[in-house]
Each structure stands twice: as C-alpha cells, then as structure tokens.
Amino acid sequence: MTGQDLVGQRIKTVRRQRGFSQAQLAHPELSDSYVSLIESGKRTPTPAVLELLAEKLGCSLTYLVNGVTAEQMEEIELGLSYAKLALENGEITEARARYAELLDGSGLAGLPERRQEAEYGLALATQACGDLDEAIDILNRLRRDAGAEMPPERHVSIAVTLTHCYRGRGDLAQAVQTAEDILGGAVRPVWTEGLIELGTALLAAYAERGDLLRAHQFGAELLAAAELVGTPRALVMTLWAEAIVAAETGRSDDAMKLADRALAIYSENGEPRALAKLRLDYAQIRLIARPSDAAFCRDMLTKLETELQESSVDATDKMMCAQSLARAELMTGRVERAGQHIQSMLPISEGMRKEQRAEAHLLAGEVLAELGRHEEAVSELAMVSELLDDAPPTRQTAHLWLTAAQVLERIDEPARGADAYRRALACVDL
C-alpha cells in the first residue's frame, strides 16, 4: 500500500470516528467528490488541503501524513536523539538496545526516513559491538528494502560502513567491490564529502590486502579530489588515510608530512572533542613512523590522557590513549611506568571487540615479559591466542600473531612461539 493510500485511509477513518459525511467534511472549501478521490488514494492532497482537513477533523497534520500523533512523533525523535548520543559517547550496548527498541515498536511504520535512520544507527552500534556479520545483514537488508526511496547520501553512508565491516571480518575482496561499485566506473561520480569518505575506506582496503601500488595511485587521485571538494573534513579524512598507508608501508617522512598537515587543518576547524581524538591518532602514527620520537609522543599522550579523562570521549579512545602511553613508556625504557598504564588499560578493554582486546593483552604480555614476570606474560599471551583463535585472517591479525611469537620466543616458550608463527603465516596464505 502506498503512502498516498495510507493518508486517504487515515482521513476516512477519522472522518467516520467524528461522524462526518464526505460532504460535511468537504463543505464549503472542497467538493465531496474530491474528498472521495483522496480517501480512495486516487488523488494526492496538497499540503494546504491536508492542513485544512486536519483542522476540520480535529487531529494533527502529523497523524494524517505519518500515522502518528504529534506526541508520538516527539517521543520517536527523542528516542532517536538519545540513541544517537549514546552511540557518539561510546555507550554502544545502550545505543544498540535503544535503536532495537525503536524498531520493534510500530511507531516507525509510516516514517520511512526515521526508520532508515534507526536501522542505520542499529547497524553502526552492532558494528561497534563487534558483531560484523549481523551489521552486514542489517545494512544489506536496508539497501534492499529501501531501494530508490533512500537518499543518495544514505546509500553512500551505508557503502562506507559496509566496506569497513567487510574489511574488519577479513573479506577484503567484498570490501573493495562494495566501494568500487560506486567509485570504480569509467567515469567517476561528482566528488562529495561522502564519496571522499568512501574513498578513504577503499584506500584502507587496498592497503590491507597488500595492493600497495593501487593504494598509492588511488591515494593521489583521492587527495586531488579532496582538494577539489575543499572542505576541511574532506581534506583531513584523505590526508589521514594517506598518512596511515604511508606509515604502514615504511614511508615515515611522507606519513609525518601528511599527518602534520591534517592536524594543522583540523586544529583551525575542528571541535575540541574530535581534535583530542585526532591528536591521539597523530601520536599513534608518530610512534609507528618515528620510533625515535617516543619521548615526544609520551609527553603528548600524558597531556592528552588528562584531557580525555575530563571529556566525554568514548571508552575506546581512553583505552587507546593508555595503550599508546604504555607503548611509548616501553619504547623509552620506562618499563615500570608502562606496567602502571596496562593496569588501567586492561579493565577498559574488556568491553571491546576481540581484536582490540587481543591487542591490549598482547601489549600487557610484552610489558610483563620486560619486567621479568614470565608466568604472567605467558598467561596474557594465552589470552591473546584465545581471542585471535577465530579472528579473520587480516594483516592486523597477522601482525598480532607475529608479535606474540616474538615475545614468546624471548621468554623461552619455543613451542608456543612456533605455533604463533604458523598462525601469522596462515593469515597471509603462507
């Protein structure tokens, strides 16, 4: 049944509840035949006519259009706002429950845009909880069911999230295909911020699957497109994606130039909470690209830790800051201080995705090994093995297995180390 039919049915239902005939409802502004055509779905009333009919029937215009009262609409909007706020603040379980509750109710049935918003929010919250298969199912169902009714911007947002989800579960071919379906034609679409974001997701997928030449070529094209779009967000997203690829491929000078430029742009245009997160990411990239700057990064992260504790950033960012601080302390030889940071890092990590938890426990194992607490280090590395046992075979997973193997080798656990080496090689099909 179309939206036009539903509007007509609502007018007919309320008219009968009020005890009006079609002629009584129509007089004197409209003809009874016109009201009949509206009620049968054969005519679409103009906004002015709908407003007139709502006034005559003594109901809200919102109810005639969407099937919900003004009070119900306010409640739905409030529910969506709370769910979105929970997601932005990192309260992912709460956000997921709120979006699911909204979708379980009947209030969104006549509100396709609000329903799409709730379904997309549920997919984001589900992705954040680490349930990538379920998030992918939600997103594909949303694309299929909404079809042409969905705004182009939403199609692009869904493609971005799908690309990240496929990449997260190790399905790099599908991640690339999802983005290339939109960006990979003979003629590129007109670039927008949304398409730039999709481009950065595609760039990460190229790099993850080891297609470094394609990543380099596409990265140059994407940066030129971001310059053309000209918004600070488009430029920062692209510069940051390029910096990560450069750091991971050993081009440390390029990585820092790109990261420095991104941070400079955002420092002038970004809001404080997002800027603090970007500075955290910057310190992480600098630790990778320039290990000799570990002391500088440690001081930067120490200041950031205080800022993050006093702000509303999510738990993931606070954990990543503690983790990066522990790494910086370890790199500068201050192992005891690194041990203090892992004590605050591990409890926060318990609610994270398996890969994030594995990375935290791996770092704890490294620190404990340096402290000479070998039994505790082995225990932490056993937890890493358990968490990674069914993880997707990505470059990140391979790196975690490789690092675990190296630590196990240092603490004289050759059998466990050999197994970790085999798992690392399996992740890259060797």
HUJO-V730910 format. One record per run of one state. SS is the DSSP state (h for helix, s for strand, l for the rest). FROM is the first residue (numbers start at 1). LEN is the number of residues. If there is no record, write none. Layout:
SS:FROM:LEN
SS:FROM:LEN
//
This chain:
l:1:2
h:3:16
l:19:3
h:22:5
l:27:5
h:32:8
l:40:7
h:47:11
l:58:3
h:61:6
l:67:3
h:70:19
l:89:3
h:92:13
l:105:7
h:112:17
l:129:3
h:132:18
l:150:2
h:152:17
l:169:3
h:172:12
l:184:9
h:193:16
l:209:3
h:212:18
l:230:2
h:232:17
l:249:3
h:252:18
l:270:2
h:272:18
l:290:1
h:291:19
l:310:5
h:315:17
l:332:3
h:335:15
l:350:4
h:354:17
l:371:3
h:374:15
l:389:6
h:395:16
l:411:3
h:414:14
l:428:3
//
